[in-house]
């Protein structure tokens, strides 16, 4: 009899189902009024006295286990069908609510705009698909001029007309100059495109902020002072700037600006490639041809322009070593900028 009960205990333990009918059949078989337990209790009187205690305990154990099993299976079944309203704890604190973060490019773009808006610059925007005039010709890139190769361009056809994905936001400045009387003091932030192989240091699109100031008697000294103000606001009071002669078709003279390396305090490190300086932007005095192309009297007005890549500034600020990280949307990268706003 002991063996019979042990076998039954095993059977109870192993029984599993998610069918209501099978649970009921199991209940009737073991616990029902004509069930196994009933028979066992009936036989119990024939058990020799010295075994009664042990066998009695086993029968009781079987009864309890069977009842527990039936209850557990029933509960499980109800849980699947619907959550019991009594099981919902309305006082429990909710799961933490994940907030997104601003993209580093957005953070830096805002910072650049904030710095220049404190000295009177406004923001202007224009189309990303540009015609040849606004992206090149008005900016002193004559047709077939080799300077057009400086910025490898993506071309698209629009109703038969060849258009370019703008290679810089200087195109927006042309539009502003065409439509606004000086004085002009504006920034044009936006996405630009260049036909370059994607690598850690180059991408087929990136973001720029270009600036333009046109008024009477604007000089190179104004440009230098404005950029110095920007560099100190952006990279810290101790930052020094360095202007190197350069070439752009739309500015004359032209320069590139470096800032002292804030990583090593100009002592030389691998970020500044041991030069102590980091190149951050191109600039110059707007070429009189460009002013005339846009209907501005170059005898009366002069101006300066500058342009910088936001990715580059963000790379220096946050020590990002691969441009591709900006556009891959990897949460592990992006969530690091949570505290930044
Ligand atoms: N348009 C230039 C570029 O995209 C930057 C620049 C702007 C240089 C204004 C000089 C003056 O590289």
Boltz pocket constraint, residues with backbone or C-beta under 6 A from the ligand:
constraints:
  - pocket:
      binder: B
      contacts: [[A, 167], [A, 168], [A, 169], [A, 170], [A, 210], [A, 211], [A, 248], [A, 251], [A, 254], [A, 255], [A, 282], [A, 283], [A, 284], [A, 305], [A, 306], [A, 307], [A, 308]]
      max_distance: 6.0
